[in-house]
Amino acid sequence: MSSESPIRAALNRLSTHFGACLLIYPPATADALAELAHFAGPLPREFMSFLSISNGLRIHADGPDTELHLWGATEILACALGGDGLGLPPGLFCVRGDPTGERDWLVGGDGPTRGVLIRWDPWIPGAQLIASSFGAYLAAWAGWVTSRYGREGERVARPRQALFDRAFLRSVDPMLAMLSCDVRIKEWLGQLDHAVACGDDFE
């Protein structure tokens, strides 16, 4: 099975469910992909597959934008190069979340953390490993958002509506528990927290 399969399957699931409420942007240009790779190192293959199909997407639904929007290369670069006085560690791509707060980050570059996703507010210690790969993350998000919102974008009322949090992601990503025990990943997450606590800029 190709690495593109989980990406296409998740996008097909979203398109089938939301129809016209789903906005899939045109594929990222070669220049945008090259600039992104230049900024943060080699892109994980599944993320490359996503951007080659859709340079981000947005669901028009009755909910907060941070729940319903996956970022593309242009937005990722704008966030990374926008300044704000914050030096980010190399190899991080923000794919979803609050531009000024907690976000979901894909780890690029090389090393033991390559390809995983973390949830992290760059101003506050407490980075969490939340997905083993972008394919697993996208599949989980597609499953969550199609259960939370109806076909017309209305919010579905359920007595126990799961949050799109670490507990939910762990329940649908079998590799996450194993990676959470990886000492190298724990150390890397600890370095992020230490840098925030000490005011380091990673540069």
Contacts in CASP RR format, 6 or more apart in sequence:
PFRMAT RR
TARGET T0000
AUTHOR 0000-0000-0000
METHOD contacts of the structure
MODEL  1
MSSESPIRAALNRLSTHFGACLLIYPPATADALAELAHFAGPLPREFMSF
LSISNGLRIHADGPDTELHLWGATEILACALGGDGLGLPPGLFCVRGDPT
GERDWLVGGDGPTRGVLIRWDPWIPGAQLIASSFGAYLAAWAGWVTSRYG
REGERVARPRQALFDRAFLRSVDPMLAMLSCDVRIKEWLGQLDHAVACGD
DFE
3 45 0 8 1.000
3 46 0 8 1.000
3 49 0 8 1.000
4 46 0 8 1.000
4 49 0 8 1.000
6 46 0 8 1.000
6 135 0 8 1.000
6 136 0 8 1.000
6 138 0 8 1.000
6 139 0 8 1.000
7 46 0 8 1.000
7 49 0 8 1.000
7 50 0 8 1.000
7 53 0 8 1.000
7 134 0 8 1.000
7 135 0 8 1.000
7 138 0 8 1.000
8 53 0 8 1.000
9 139 0 8 1.000
10 135 0 8 1.000
10 138 0 8 1.000
10 139 0 8 1.000
10 141 0 8 1.000
10 142 0 8 1.000
11 24 0 8 1.000
11 53 0 8 1.000
11 54 0 8 1.000
11 57 0 8 1.000
11 138 0 8 1.000
11 142 0 8 1.000
13 142 0 8 1.000
13 143 0 8 1.000
13 146 0 8 1.000
14 22 0 8 1.000
14 57 0 8 1.000
14 59 0 8 1.000
14 142 0 8 1.000
14 145 0 8 1.000
14 146 0 8 1.000
15 22 0 8 1.000
15 24 0 8 1.000
17 146 0 8 1.000
17 150 0 8 1.000
17 151 0 8 1.000
18 59 0 8 1.000
18 61 0 8 1.000
18 146 0 8 1.000
18 149 0 8 1.000
18 150 0 8 1.000
18 151 0 8 1.000
18 153 0 8 1.000
19 151 0 8 1.000
21 59 0 8 1.000
21 60 0 8 1.000
21 61 0 8 1.000
21 151 0 8 1.000
21 152 0 8 1.000
21 153 0 8 1.000
22 57 0 8 1.000
22 58 0 8 1.000
22 59 0 8 1.000
22 60 0 8 1.000
23 57 0 8 1.000
23 58 0 8 1.000
23 59 0 8 1.000
23 60 0 8 1.000
24 53 0 8 1.000
24 54 0 8 1.000
24 56 0 8 1.000
24 57 0 8 1.000
25 54 0 8 1.000
25 55 0 8 1.000
25 56 0 8 1.000
25 57 0 8 1.000
25 58 0 8 1.000
25 72 0 8 1.000
26 54 0 8 1.000
26 55 0 8 1.000
27 51 0 8 1.000
27 52 0 8 1.000
27 53 0 8 1.000
27 54 0 8 1.000
27 55 0 8 1.000
28 36 0 8 1.000
28 51 0 8 1.000
28 52 0 8 1.000
28 55 0 8 1.000
28 72 0 8 1.000
28 73 0 8 1.000
28 74 0 8 1.000
32 51 0 8 1.000
32 55 0 8 1.000
32 73 0 8 1.000
32 74 0 8 1.000
32 77 0 8 1.000
33 43 0 8 1.000
33 48 0 8 1.000
33 51 0 8 1.000
33 52 0 8 1.000
33 73 0 8 1.000
35 73 0 8 1.000
35 77 0 8 1.000
36 43 0 8 1.000
36 73 0 8 1.000
36 76 0 8 1.000
36 77 0 8 1.000
36 93 0 8 1.000
37 43 0 8 1.000
39 77 0 8 1.000
39 80 0 8 1.000
39 81 0 8 1.000
40 80 0 8 1.000
40 90 0 8 1.000
40 91 0 8 1.000
40 92 0 8 1.000
40 93 0 8 1.000
40 108 0 8 1.000
40 109 0 8 1.000
41 90 0 8 1.000
41 91 0 8 1.000
41 108 0 8 1.000
41 109 0 8 1.000
42 108 0 8 1.000
42 109 0 8 1.000
42 110 0 8 1.000
42 114 0 8 1.000
43 51 0 8 1.000
43 93 0 8 1.000
43 108 0 8 1.000
44 106 0 8 1.000
44 107 0 8 1.000
44 108 0 8 1.000
44 114 0 8 1.000
44 115 0 8 1.000
44 133 0 8 1.000
44 134 0 8 1.000
46 115 0 8 1.000
46 133 0 8 1.000
46 134 0 8 1.000
46 135 0 8 1.000
46 138 0 8 1.000
47 93 0 8 1.000
47 95 0 8 1.000
47 106 0 8 1.000
47 115 0 8 1.000
47 134 0 8 1.000
50 56 0 8 1.000
50 134 0 8 1.000
50 135 0 8 1.000
50 138 0 8 1.000
51 72 0 8 1.000
51 73 0 8 1.000
55 72 0 8 1.000
55 73 0 8 1.000
55 74 0 8 1.000
56 70 0 8 1.000
56 71 0 8 1.000
56 72 0 8 1.000
56 75 0 8 1.000
57 69 0 8 1.000
57 70 0 8 1.000
58 65 0 8 1.000
58 68 0 8 1.000
58 69 0 8 1.000
58 70 0 8 1.000
59 68 0 8 1.000
59 69 0 8 1.000
59 145 0 8 1.000
59 149 0 8 1.000
59 153 0 8 1.000
60 68 0 8 1.000
60 153 0 8 1.000
61 68 0 8 1.000
61 149 0 8 1.000
61 150 0 8 1.000
61 153 0 8 1.000
61 154 0 8 1.000
61 155 0 8 1.000
62 149 0 8 1.000
62 153 0 8 1.000
62 154 0 8 1.000
62 155 0 8 1.000
63 149 0 8 1.000
63 155 0 8 1.000
66 96 0 8 1.000
66 97 0 8 1.000
66 98 0 8 1.000
67 145 0 8 1.000
67 148 0 8 1.000
67 164 0 8 1.000
68 145 0 8 1.000
68 149 0 8 1.000
69 96 0 8 1.000
69 97 0 8 1.000
70 95 0 8 1.000
70 96 0 8 1.000
70 138 0 8 1.000
70 141 0 8 1.000
71 79 0 8 1.000
71 94 0 8 1.000
71 95 0 8 1.000
71 96 0 8 1.000
71 97 0 8 1.000
72 95 0 8 1.000
76 93 0 8 1.000
76 94 0 8 1.000
76 95 0 8 1.000
79 94 0 8 1.000
79 99 0 8 1.000
80 88 0 8 1.000
80 92 0 8 1.000
80 93 0 8 1.000
80 94 0 8 1.000
84 100 0 8 1.000
85 201 0 8 1.000
86 122 0 8 1.000
86 123 0 8 1.000
86 201 0 8 1.000
87 201 0 8 1.000
87 202 0 8 1.000
87 203 0 8 1.000
88 122 0 8 1.000
88 202 0 8 1.000
89 192 0 8 1.000
89 195 0 8 1.000
89 202 0 8 1.000
90 109 0 8 1.000
90 202 0 8 1.000
91 107 0 8 1.000
91 108 0 8 1.000
91 109 0 8 1.000
92 105 0 8 1.000
92 106 0 8 1.000
92 107 0 8 1.000
92 108 0 8 1.000
93 105 0 8 1.000
93 106 0 8 1.000
93 107 0 8 1.000
93 108 0 8 1.000
94 103 0 8 1.000
94 104 0 8 1.000
94 105 0 8 1.000
95 103 0 8 1.000
95 104 0 8 1.000
95 105 0 8 1.000
95 106 0 8 1.000
95 117 0 8 1.000
95 134 0 8 1.000
95 137 0 8 1.000
96 103 0 8 1.000
96 104 0 8 1.000
96 141 0 8 1.000
97 103 0 8 1.000
97 104 0 8 1.000
101 121 0 8 1.000
101 122 0 8 1.000
101 123 0 8 1.000
102 119 0 8 1.000
102 120 0 8 1.000
102 121 0 8 1.000
103 119 0 8 1.000
103 120 0 8 1.000
103 121 0 8 1.000
103 122 0 8 1.000
104 117 0 8 1.000
104 118 0 8 1.000
104 119 0 8 1.000
104 130 0 8 1.000
104 137 0 8 1.000
105 117 0 8 1.000
105 118 0 8 1.000
105 119 0 8 1.000
105 120 0 8 1.000
106 115 0 8 1.000
106 116 0 8 1.000
106 117 0 8 1.000
106 134 0 8 1.000
106 137 0 8 1.000
107 113 0 8 1.000
107 114 0 8 1.000
107 115 0 8 1.000
107 116 0 8 1.000
107 117 0 8 1.000
107 118 0 8 1.000
108 114 0 8 1.000
108 115 0 8 1.000
112 182 0 8 1.000
112 184 0 8 1.000
112 185 0 8 1.000
112 188 0 8 1.000
113 184 0 8 1.000
113 185 0 8 1.000
113 188 0 8 1.000
115 133 0 8 1.000
115 134 0 8 1.000
116 129 0 8 1.000
116 131 0 8 1.000
116 132 0 8 1.000
116 133 0 8 1.000
116 179 0 8 1.000
116 185 0 8 1.000
117 129 0 8 1.000
117 130 0 8 1.000
117 131 0 8 1.000
117 133 0 8 1.000
117 134 0 8 1.000
117 137 0 8 1.000
118 127 0 8 1.000
118 128 0 8 1.000
118 129 0 8 1.000
118 130 0 8 1.000
118 189 0 8 1.000
118 192 0 8 1.000
119 127 0 8 1.000
119 128 0 8 1.000
119 130 0 8 1.000
119 166 0 8 1.000
120 126 0 8 1.000
120 127 0 8 1.000
120 128 0 8 1.000
120 192 0 8 1.000
122 196 0 8 1.000
123 196 0 8 1.000
124 196 0 8 1.000
125 192 0 8 1.000
125 193 0 8 1.000
125 196 0 8 1.000
125 197 0 8 1.000
126 189 0 8 1.000
126 192 0 8 1.000
126 193 0 8 1.000
126 196 0 8 1.000
127 189 0 8 1.000
127 190 0 8 1.000
127 192 0 8 1.000
127 193 0 8 1.000
128 166 0 8 1.000
128 189 0 8 1.000
129 166 0 8 1.000
129 176 0 8 1.000
129 179 0 8 1.000
129 180 0 8 1.000
129 185 0 8 1.000
129 189 0 8 1.000
130 137 0 8 1.000
130 165 0 8 1.000
130 166 0 8 1.000
130 169 0 8 1.000
130 176 0 8 1.000
131 137 0 8 1.000
131 140 0 8 1.000
131 169 0 8 1.000
131 173 0 8 1.000
131 176 0 8 1.000
132 173 0 8 1.000
132 175 0 8 1.000
132 176 0 8 1.000
132 179 0 8 1.000
133 175 0 8 1.000
136 172 0 8 1.000
136 173 0 8 1.000
136 175 0 8 1.000
136 176 0 8 1.000
137 169 0 8 1.000
137 173 0 8 1.000
139 172 0 8 1.000
140 164 0 8 1.000
140 168 0 8 1.000
140 169 0 8 1.000
140 172 0 8 1.000
140 173 0 8 1.000
141 164 0 8 1.000
143 172 0 8 1.000
144 162 0 8 1.000
144 164 0 8 1.000
144 168 0 8 1.000
145 164 0 8 1.000
147 156 0 8 1.000
147 158 0 8 1.000
147 161 0 8 1.000
147 162 0 8 1.000
148 155 0 8 1.000
148 156 0 8 1.000
148 161 0 8 1.000
149 155 0 8 1.000
149 156 0 8 1.000
150 156 0 8 1.000
162 168 0 8 1.000
169 176 0 8 1.000
170 176 0 8 1.000
170 177 0 8 1.000
170 180 0 8 1.000
179 185 0 8 1.000
194 200 0 8 1.000
195 201 0 8 1.000
195 202 0 8 1.000
END
